[in-house]
Amino acid sequence: MLKIEHIGIAVKDLEKSNELFKALLGRPHYKIEEVPTEGVNTSFFMVGNNKIELLEATKPDSPIAKFIEKRGEGTHHIAFAVNDIRSEMARLEKEGFILLNKEPKPGADNKLVCFLHPKSTNGVLIELCQDKPE
Ligand code: ZN
């Protein structure tokens, strides 16, 4: 793991939350990106070397919609940057962590991602992300 790449926060209304986080961080988001395969709309803010990702559901059966239904708005996941996602996935699986996807999949912000099941990580959803090769 290289560093915390971003923290994902589930929100009900991306437009409102973009204003809120702009006020909080003192700068606006630098991109908005929809990830149709995940049923989410995302926006990203830079904070030093780290990012905040806001996630809004785009359909009722989106994982974000289900998360908010169960737990309300709030911290959804922590993402760690990795150099080689496949070797990290293999290493973590060997350590007994449960991978939610067996193959890296495309995520927002030009990344390949893999999620770890929260039941194997003290209740925190963990995302691994690697910059997509050019
Ligand atoms: Zn994320």
Backbone and ligand atoms as CSV (ligand in chain L), in Angstrom:
chain,resi,resn,atom,element,x,y,z
A,1,MET,N,N,0.847,-1.191,0.000
A,1,MET,CA,C,0.000,0.000,0.000
A,1,MET,C,C,0.886,1.246,0.000
A,2,LEU,N,N,0.604,2.192,-0.862
A,2,LEU,CA,C,1.445,3.378,-0.984
A,2,LEU,C,C,0.997,4.505,-0.063
A,3,LYS,N,N,-0.305,4.761,-0.046
A,3,LYS,CA,C,-0.858,5.847,0.767
A,3,LYS,C,C,-2.374,5.758,0.718
A,4,ILE,N,N,-3.019,6.564,1.543
A,4,ILE,CA,C,-4.465,6.704,1.394
A,4,ILE,C,C,-4.690,7.546,0.144
A,5,GLU,N,N,-5.395,6.995,-0.819
A,5,GLU,CA,C,-5.627,7.710,-2.080
A,5,GLU,C,C,-6.821,8.636,-1.933
A,6,HIS,N,N,-7.897,8.087,-1.376
A,6,HIS,CA,C,-9.063,8.934,-1.101
A,6,HIS,C,C,-9.957,8.304,-0.052
A,7,ILE,N,N,-10.855,9.130,0.449
A,7,ILE,CA,C,-11.899,8.653,1.345
A,7,ILE,C,C,-13.228,8.873,0.634
A,8,GLY,N,N,-14.032,7.827,0.575
A,8,GLY,CA,C,-15.318,7.896,-0.122
A,8,GLY,C,C,-16.437,8.188,0.865
A,9,ILE,N,N,-17.270,9.152,0.519
A,9,ILE,CA,C,-18.375,9.553,1.394
A,9,ILE,C,C,-19.688,9.433,0.619
A,10,ALA,N,N,-20.629,8.675,1.171
A,10,ALA,CA,C,-21.932,8.488,0.529
A,10,ALA,C,C,-22.821,9.688,0.834
A,11,VAL,N,N,-23.396,10.272,-0.201
A,11,VAL,CA,C,-24.271,11.439,-0.024
A,11,VAL,C,C,-25.580,11.228,-0.779
A,12,LYS,N,N,-26.613,11.930,-0.313
A,12,LYS,CA,C,-27.922,11.790,-0.961
A,12,LYS,C,C,-28.034,12.685,-2.181
A,13,ASP,N,N,-27.418,13.866,-2.090
A,13,ASP,CA,C,-27.602,14.876,-3.134
A,13,ASP,C,C,-26.245,15.471,-3.487
A,14,LEU,N,N,-25.687,15.029,-4.610
A,14,LEU,CA,C,-24.318,15.401,-4.968
A,14,LEU,C,C,-24.163,16.912,-5.124
A,15,GLU,N,N,-25.181,17.534,-5.717
A,15,GLU,CA,C,-25.080,18.969,-5.967
A,15,GLU,C,C,-24.974,19.742,-4.648
A,16,LYS,N,N,-25.830,19.388,-3.706
A,16,LYS,CA,C,-25.800,20.046,-2.384
A,16,LYS,C,C,-24.488,19.761,-1.677
A,17,SER,N,N,-24.040,18.511,-1.749
A,17,SER,CA,C,-22.819,18.128,-1.041
A,17,SER,C,C,-21.590,18.756,-1.679
A,18,ASN,N,N,-21.615,18.975,-2.989
A,18,ASN,CA,C,-20.513,19.684,-3.632
A,18,ASN,C,C,-20.375,21.090,-3.054
A,19,GLU,N,N,-21.495,21.734,-2.811
A,19,GLU,CA,C,-21.468,23.077,-2.210
A,19,GLU,C,C,-20.939,23.013,-0.778
A,20,LEU,N,N,-21.418,22.001,-0.048
A,20,LEU,CA,C,-21.002,21.837,1.346
A,20,LEU,C,C,-19.494,21.603,1.452
A,21,PHE,N,N,-18.981,20.716,0.614
A,21,PHE,CA,C,-17.544,20.412,0.695
A,21,PHE,C,C,-16.682,21.532,0.129
A,22,LYS,N,N,-17.241,22.288,-0.802
A,22,LYS,CA,C,-16.538,23.478,-1.284
A,22,LYS,C,C,-16.366,24.472,-0.134
A,23,ALA,N,N,-17.436,24.645,0.641
A,23,ALA,CA,C,-17.370,25.550,1.793
A,23,ALA,C,C,-16.404,25.014,2.842
A,24,LEU,N,N,-16.428,23.690,3.041
A,24,LEU,CA,C,-15.576,23.066,4.054
A,24,LEU,C,C,-14.096,23.147,3.678
A,25,LEU,N,N,-13.787,22.805,2.430
A,25,LEU,CA,C,-12.380,22.661,2.025
A,25,LEU,C,C,-11.789,23.935,1.433
A,26,GLY,N,N,-12.664,24.874,1.093
A,26,GLY,CA,C,-12.180,26.142,0.548
A,26,GLY,C,C,-11.829,26.076,-0.922
A,27,ARG,N,N,-12.222,24.997,-1.583
A,27,ARG,CA,C,-12.042,24.912,-3.034
A,27,ARG,C,C,-13.085,23.962,-3.612
A,28,PRO,N,N,-13.424,24.184,-4.875
A,28,PRO,CA,C,-14.462,23.335,-5.477
A,28,PRO,C,C,-13.921,21.969,-5.902
A,29,HIS,N,N,-14.824,21.063,-6.226
A,29,HIS,CA,C,-14.424,19.761,-6.778
A,29,HIS,C,C,-13.710,19.986,-8.110
A,30,TYR,N,N,-12.837,19.050,-8.483
A,30,TYR,CA,C,-12.130,19.208,-9.761
A,30,TYR,C,C,-12.695,18.312,-10.846
A,31,LYS,N,N,-13.541,17.379,-10.479
A,31,LYS,CA,C,-14.215,16.607,-11.529
A,31,LYS,C,C,-15.462,15.923,-11.005
A,32,ILE,N,N,-16.360,15.679,-11.957
A,32,ILE,CA,C,-17.546,14.865,-11.684
A,32,ILE,C,C,-17.499,13.734,-12.688
A,33,GLU,N,N,-17.759,12.531,-12.216
A,33,GLU,CA,C,-17.704,11.402,-13.136
A,33,GLU,C,C,-18.749,10.376,-12.754
A,34,GLU,N,N,-19.495,9.926,-13.751
A,34,GLU,CA,C,-20.460,8.862,-13.497
A,34,GLU,C,C,-19.786,7.515,-13.747
A,35,VAL,N,N,-20.050,6.556,-12.857
A,35,VAL,CA,C,-19.589,5.181,-13.085
A,35,VAL,C,C,-20.835,4.310,-13.215
A,36,PRO,N,N,-21.313,4.142,-14.452
A,36,PRO,CA,C,-22.607,3.469,-14.660
A,36,PRO,C,C,-22.615,2.042,-14.119
A,37,THR,N,N,-21.462,1.330,-14.224
A,37,THR,CA,C,-21.428,-0.057,-13.763
A,37,THR,C,C,-21.666,-0.153,-12.255
A,38,GLU,N,N,-21.359,0.919,-11.505
A,38,GLU,CA,C,-21.559,0.913,-10.052
A,38,GLU,C,C,-22.849,1.647,-9.657
A,39,GLY,N,N,-23.488,2.259,-10.640
A,39,GLY,CA,C,-24.709,3.022,-10.331
A,39,GLY,C,C,-24.427,4.241,-9.472
A,40,VAL,N,N,-23.299,4.912,-9.728
A,40,VAL,CA,C,-22.965,6.093,-8.931
A,40,VAL,C,C,-22.507,7.265,-9.794
A,41,ASN,N,N,-22.746,8.429,-9.238
A,41,ASN,CA,C,-22.193,9.668,-9.720
A,41,ASN,C,C,-21.178,10.092,-8.669
A,42,THR,N,N,-19.983,10.490,-9.108
A,42,THR,CA,C,-18.954,10.831,-8.122
A,42,THR,C,C,-18.435,12.244,-8.373
A,43,SER,N,N,-17.945,12.861,-7.324
A,43,SER,CA,C,-17.177,14.091,-7.510
A,43,SER,C,C,-15.934,13.992,-6.643
A,44,PHE,N,N,-14.871,14.673,-7.084
A,44,PHE,CA,C,-13.579,14.569,-6.399
A,44,PHE,C,C,-13.066,15.940,-5.989
A,45,PHE,N,N,-12.515,15.985,-4.778
A,45,PHE,CA,C,-11.878,17.177,-4.228
A,45,PHE,C,C,-10.441,16.825,-3.872
A,46,MET,N,N,-9.505,17.715,-4.135
A,46,MET,CA,C,-8.123,17.522,-3.680
A,46,MET,C,C,-7.977,18.150,-2.296
A,47,VAL,N,N,-7.279,17.439,-1.422
A,47,VAL,CA,C,-6.893,17.997,-0.116
A,47,VAL,C,C,-5.436,17.608,0.074
A,48,GLY,N,N,-4.518,18.516,-0.180
A,48,GLY,CA,C,-3.108,18.152,-0.168
A,48,GLY,C,C,-2.875,17.057,-1.192
A,49,ASN,N,N,-2.266,15.938,-0.748
A,49,ASN,CA,C,-2.010,14.814,-1.650
A,49,ASN,C,C,-3.164,13.834,-1.698
A,50,ASN,N,N,-4.204,14.105,-0.945
A,50,ASN,CA,C,-5.296,13.149,-0.830
A,50,ASN,C,C,-6.538,13.686,-1.503
A,51,LYS,N,N,-7.505,12.806,-1.626
A,51,LYS,CA,C,-8.755,13.200,-2.268
A,51,LYS,C,C,-9.940,12.790,-1.407
A,52,ILE,N,N,-10.987,13.528,-1.587
A,52,ILE,CA,C,-12.286,13.132,-1.056
A,52,ILE,C,C,-13.157,12.805,-2.263
A,53,GLU,N,N,-13.815,11.669,-2.210
A,53,GLU,CA,C,-14.739,11.265,-3.272
A,53,GLU,C,C,-16.145,11.268,-2.693
A,54,LEU,N,N,-17.028,12.049,-3.284
A,54,LEU,CA,C,-18.432,11.998,-2.889
A,54,LEU,C,C,-19.160,11.066,-3.841
A,55,LEU,N,N,-20.039,10.243,-3.287
A,55,LEU,CA,C,-20.759,9.261,-4.104
A,55,LEU,C,C,-22.256,9.411,-3.916
A,56,GLU,N,N,-22.946,9.544,-5.044
A,56,GLU,CA,C,-24.409,9.647,-5.032
A,56,GLU,C,C,-24.957,8.511,-5.890
A,57,ALA,N,N,-26.002,7.847,-5.424
A,57,ALA,CA,C,-26.603,6.751,-6.190
A,57,ALA,C,C,-27.321,7.299,-7.421
A,58,THR,N,N,-27.232,6.549,-8.526
A,58,THR,CA,C,-27.985,6.952,-9.717
A,58,THR,C,C,-29.179,6.035,-9.965
A,59,LYS,N,N,-29.281,4.973,-9.176
A,59,LYS,CA,C,-30.449,4.084,-9.280
A,59,LYS,C,C,-30.717,3.444,-7.926
A,60,PRO,N,N,-31.966,3.025,-7.720
A,60,PRO,CA,C,-32.359,2.545,-6.375
A,60,PRO,C,C,-31.609,1.300,-5.914
A,61,ASP,N,N,-31.130,0.465,-6.861
A,61,ASP,CA,C,-30.440,-0.756,-6.430
A,61,ASP,C,C,-28.916,-0.576,-6.411
A,62,SER,N,N,-28.464,0.666,-6.512
A,62,SER,CA,C,-27.035,0.939,-6.418
A,62,SER,C,C,-26.535,0.638,-5.001
A,63,PRO,N,N,-25.300,0.134,-4.876
A,63,PRO,CA,C,-24.750,-0.132,-3.537
A,63,PRO,C,C,-24.778,1.111,-2.639
A,64,ILE,N,N,-24.641,2.285,-3.233
A,64,ILE,CA,C,-24.670,3.518,-2.434
A,64,ILE,C,C,-26.077,3.778,-1.893
A,65,ALA,N,N,-27.096,3.515,-2.719
A,65,ALA,CA,C,-28.480,3.690,-2.254
A,65,ALA,C,C,-28.754,2.753,-1.079
A,66,LYS,N,N,-28.270,1.513,-1.202
A,66,LYS,CA,C,-28.490,0.525,-0.132
A,66,LYS,C,C,-27.732,0.914,1.130
A,67,PHE,N,N,-26.523,1.415,0.948
A,67,PHE,CA,C,-25.709,1.851,2.096
A,67,PHE,C,C,-26.432,2.970,2.856
A,68,ILE,N,N,-26.929,3.974,2.117
A,68,ILE,CA,C,-27.580,5.114,2.762
A,68,ILE,C,C,-28.880,4.680,3.451
A,69,GLU,N,N,-29.582,3.757,2.810
A,69,GLU,CA,C,-30.806,3.232,3.393
A,69,GLU,C,C,-30.528,2.602,4.767
A,70,LYS,N,N,-29.440,1.842,4.829
A,70,LYS,CA,C,-29.101,1.115,6.055
A,70,LYS,C,C,-28.433,1.989,7.101
A,71,ARG,N,N,-27.499,2.842,6.661
A,71,ARG,CA,C,-26.642,3.530,7.633
A,71,ARG,C,C,-26.673,5.042,7.545
A,72,GLY,N,N,-27.397,5.559,6.562
A,72,GLY,CA,C,-27.440,7.006,6.389
A,72,GLY,C,C,-26.214,7.504,5.645
A,73,GLU,N,N,-26.160,8.810,5.421
A,73,GLU,CA,C,-25.014,9.391,4.744
A,73,GLU,C,C,-23.777,9.247,5.625
A,74,GLY,N,N,-22.608,9.246,5.005
A,74,GLY,CA,C,-21.384,9.222,5.808
A,74,GLY,C,C,-20.260,8.486,5.128
A,75,THR,N,N,-19.198,8.260,5.905
A,75,THR,CA,C,-18.005,7.596,5.370
A,75,THR,C,C,-18.374,6.232,4.804
A,76,HIS,N,N,-18.016,6.004,3.569
A,76,HIS,CA,C,-18.394,4.769,2.882
A,76,HIS,C,C,-17.212,3.827,2.684
A,77,HIS,N,N,-16.063,4.381,2.298
A,77,HIS,CA,C,-14.884,3.529,2.124
A,77,HIS,C,C,-13.598,4.331,2.229
A,78,ILE,N,N,-12.511,3.602,2.453
A,78,ILE,CA,C,-11.170,4.182,2.411
A,78,ILE,C,C,-10.431,3.501,1.273
A,79,ALA,N,N,-9.824,4.306,0.416
A,79,ALA,CA,C,-9.115,3.756,-0.748
A,79,ALA,C,C,-7.614,3.930,-0.575
A,80,PHE,N,N,-6.890,2.839,-0.812
A,80,PHE,CA,C,-5.442,2.858,-0.750
A,80,PHE,C,C,-4.866,2.739,-2.159
A,81,ALA,N,N,-3.864,3.561,-2.433
A,81,ALA,CA,C,-3.174,3.465,-3.720
A,81,ALA,C,C,-2.201,2.295,-3.666
A,82,VAL,N,N,-2.146,1.525,-4.738
A,82,VAL,CA,C,-1.181,0.430,-4.853
A,82,VAL,C,C,-0.492,0.516,-6.211
A,83,ASN,N,N,0.719,-0.026,-6.275
A,83,ASN,CA,C,1.471,-0.034,-7.539
A,83,ASN,C,C,0.974,-1.109,-8.478
A,84,ASP,N,N,0.738,-2.291,-7.885
A,84,ASP,CA,C,0.401,-3.458,-8.695
A,84,ASP,C,C,-0.805,-4.131,-8.050
A,85,ILE,N,N,-1.983,-3.804,-8.582
A,85,ILE,CA,C,-3.217,-4.230,-7.912
A,85,ILE,C,C,-3.341,-5.756,-7.887
A,86,ARG,N,N,-2.907,-6.420,-8.957
A,86,ARG,CA,C,-3.059,-7.881,-8.974
A,86,ARG,C,C,-2.215,-8.560,-7.900
A,87,SER,N,N,-1.001,-8.086,-7.711
A,87,SER,CA,C,-0.168,-8.736,-6.696
A,87,SER,C,C,-0.678,-8.397,-5.288
A,88,GLU,N,N,-1.203,-7.182,-5.081
A,88,GLU,CA,C,-1.793,-6.844,-3.771
A,88,GLU,C,C,-3.036,-7.690,-3.506
A,89,MET,N,N,-3.853,-7.886,-4.543
A,89,MET,CA,C,-5.054,-8.714,-4.382
A,89,MET,C,C,-4.665,-10.136,-3.985
A,90,ALA,N,N,-3.646,-10.686,-4.649
A,90,ALA,CA,C,-3.197,-12.040,-4.339
A,90,ALA,C,C,-2.654,-12.101,-2.910
A,91,ARG,N,N,-1.872,-11.083,-2.531
A,91,ARG,CA,C,-1.294,-11.058,-1.191
A,91,ARG,C,C,-2.399,-11.004,-0.123
A,92,LEU,N,N,-3.385,-10.121,-0.337
A,92,LEU,CA,C,-4.435,-9.937,0.676
A,92,LEU,C,C,-5.341,-11.164,0.771
A,93,GLU,N,N,-5.597,-11.794,-0.361
A,93,GLU,CA,C,-6.421,-12.997,-0.334
A,93,GLU,C,C,-5.726,-14.090,0.476
A,94,LYS,N,N,-4.424,-14.192,0.293
A,94,LYS,CA,C,-3.620,-15.147,1.049
A,94,LYS,C,C,-3.685,-14.852,2.540
A,95,GLU,N,N,-3.757,-13.557,2.887
A,95,GLU,CA,C,-3.839,-13.141,4.288
A,95,GLU,C,C,-5.215,-13.393,4.883
A,96,GLY,N,N,-6.182,-13.799,4.036
A,96,GLY,CA,C,-7.508,-14.125,4.543
A,96,GLY,C,C,-8.559,-13.052,4.337
A,97,PHE,N,N,-8.213,-11.979,3.638
A,97,PHE,CA,C,-9.213,-10.953,3.355
A,97,PHE,C,C,-10.132,-11.417,2.227
A,98,ILE,N,N,-11.368,-10.936,2.274
A,98,ILE,CA,C,-12.340,-11.350,1.259
A,98,ILE,C,C,-12.417,-10.296,0.155
A,99,LEU,N,N,-12.058,-10.680,-1.060
A,99,LEU,CA,C,-12.126,-9.753,-2.188
A,99,LEU,C,C,-13.540,-9.753,-2.757
A,100,LEU,N,N,-14.079,-8.566,-2.982
A,100,LEU,CA,C,-15.431,-8.485,-3.545
A,100,LEU,C,C,-15.428,-8.637,-5.057
A,101,ASN,N,N,-14.300,-8.385,-5.698
A,101,ASN,CA,C,-14.171,-8.737,-7.116
A,101,ASN,C,C,-12.836,-9.446,-7.336
A,102,LYS,N,N,-12.908,-10.491,-8.113
A,102,LYS,CA,C,-11.729,-11.354,-8.304
A,102,LYS,C,C,-10.785,-10.794,-9.363
A,103,GLU,N,N,-11.325,-9.922,-10.195
A,103,GLU,CA,C,-10.515,-9.252,-11.211
A,103,GLU,C,C,-10.583,-7.747,-10.948
A,104,PRO,N,N,-9.476,-7.021,-11.166
A,104,PRO,CA,C,-9.552,-5.566,-11.037
A,104,PRO,C,C,-10.607,-5.034,-12.003
A,105,LYS,N,N,-11.371,-4.034,-11.559
A,105,LYS,CA,C,-12.379,-3.477,-12.468
A,105,LYS,C,C,-12.192,-1.969,-12.590
A,106,PRO,N,N,-12.718,-1.377,-13.673
A,106,PRO,CA,C,-12.540,0.062,-13.864
A,106,PRO,C,C,-13.316,0.853,-12.818
A,107,GLY,N,N,-12.648,1.815,-12.175
A,107,GLY,CA,C,-13.315,2.694,-11.218
A,107,GLY,C,C,-13.271,4.121,-11.718
A,108,ALA,N,N,-13.728,5.047,-10.878
A,108,ALA,CA,C,-13.701,6.455,-11.254
A,108,ALA,C,C,-12.261,6.957,-11.262
A,109,ASP,N,N,-12.036,8.095,-11.918
A,109,ASP,CA,C,-10.768,8.809,-11.857
A,109,ASP,C,C,-9.611,7.991,-12.421
A,110,ASN,N,N,-9.901,7.236,-13.504
A,110,ASN,CA,C,-8.832,6.524,-14.212
A,110,ASN,C,C,-8.110,5.461,-13.399
A,111,LYS,N,N,-8.866,4.691,-12.652
A,111,LYS,CA,C,-8.251,3.687,-11.779
A,111,LYS,C,C,-8.757,2.292,-12.105
A,112,LEU,N,N,-7.924,1.329,-11.763
A,112,LEU,CA,C,-8.373,-0.046,-11.645
A,112,LEU,C,C,-8.591,-0.287,-10.159
A,113,VAL,N,N,-9.707,-0.895,-9.804
A,113,VAL,CA,C,-10.032,-0.999,-8.382
A,113,VAL,C,C,-10.445,-2.409,-7.989
A,114,CYS,N,N,-10.313,-2.662,-6.691
A,114,CYS,CA,C,-10.833,-3.889,-6.095
A,114,CYS,C,C,-11.297,-3.534,-4.695
A,115,PHE,N,N,-12.426,-4.094,-4.278
A,115,PHE,CA,C,-12.947,-3.830,-2.936
A,115,PHE,C,C,-12.771,-5.047,-2.039
A,116,LEU,N,N,-12.535,-4.794,-0.756
A,116,LEU,CA,C,-12.450,-5.860,0.239
A,116,LEU,C,C,-13.708,-5.827,1.092
A,117,HIS,N,N,-14.245,-7.005,1.364
A,117,HIS,CA,C,-15.483,-7.077,2.149
A,117,HIS,C,C,-15.258,-6.532,3.557
A,118,PRO,N,N,-16.173,-5.636,4.010
A,118,PRO,CA,C,-16.004,-5.028,5.340
A,118,PRO,C,C,-15.985,-6.060,6.467
A,119,LYS,N,N,-16.586,-7.222,6.253
A,119,LYS,CA,C,-16.600,-8.178,7.370
A,119,LYS,C,C,-15.210,-8.753,7.627
A,120,SER,N,N,-14.298,-8.578,6.651
A,120,SER,CA,C,-12.922,-9.028,6.883
A,120,SER,C,C,-12.000,-7.875,7.283
A,121,THR,N,N,-12.546,-6.653,7.383
A,121,THR,CA,C,-11.702,-5.481,7.659
A,121,THR,C,C,-12.306,-4.579,8.742
A,122,ASN,N,N,-12.773,-5.188,9.815
A,122,ASN,CA,C,-13.314,-4.424,10.949
A,122,ASN,C,C,-14.453,-3.475,10.560
A,123,GLY,N,N,-15.247,-3.900,9.587
A,123,GLY,CA,C,-16.425,-3.105,9.245
A,123,GLY,C,C,-16.183,-1.946,8.305
A,124,VAL,N,N,-14.938,-1.825,7.820
A,124,VAL,CA,C,-14.633,-0.719,6.910
A,124,VAL,C,C,-14.448,-1.260,5.488
A,125,LEU,N,N,-15.241,-0.741,4.572
A,125,LEU,CA,C,-15.047,-1.116,3.176
A,125,LEU,C,C,-13.733,-0.518,2.676
A,126,ILE,N,N,-12.866,-1.393,2.149
A,126,ILE,CA,C,-11.553,-0.950,1.666
A,126,ILE,C,C,-11.507,-1.071,0.150
A,127,GLU,N,N,-10.983,-0.054,-0.485
A,127,GLU,CA,C,-10.788,-0.068,-1.935
A,127,GLU,C,C,-9.285,-0.011,-2.218
A,128,LEU,N,N,-8.845,-0.878,-3.113
A,128,LEU,CA,C,-7.470,-0.766,-3.634
A,128,LEU,C,C,-7.571,-0.056,-4.967
A,129,CYS,N,N,-6.677,0.859,-5.249
A,129,CYS,CA,C,-6.721,1.442,-6.587
A,129,CYS,C,C,-5.333,1.676,-7.159
A,130,GLN,N,N,-5.265,1.358,-8.423
A,130,GLN,CA,C,-4.020,1.519,-9.168
A,130,GLN,C,C,-4.327,2.399,-10.374
A,131,ASP,N,N,-3.419,3.320,-10.678
A,131,ASP,CA,C,-3.591,4.126,-11.890
A,131,ASP,C,C,-3.686,3.191,-13.080
A,132,LYS,N,N,-4.653,3.467,-13.969
A,132,LYS,CA,C,-4.786,2.664,-15.186
A,132,LYS,C,C,-3.548,2.842,-16.040
A,133,PRO,N,N,-2.983,1.727,-16.523
A,133,PRO,CA,C,-1.845,1.870,-17.439
A,133,PRO,C,C,-2.285,2.672,-18.661
A,134,GLU,N,N,-1.404,3.522,-19.183
A,134,GLU,CA,C,-1.739,4.393,-20.327
A,134,GLU,C,C,-2.133,3.553,-21.541
L,1,ZN,ZN,ZN,-13.425,5.221,-4.108
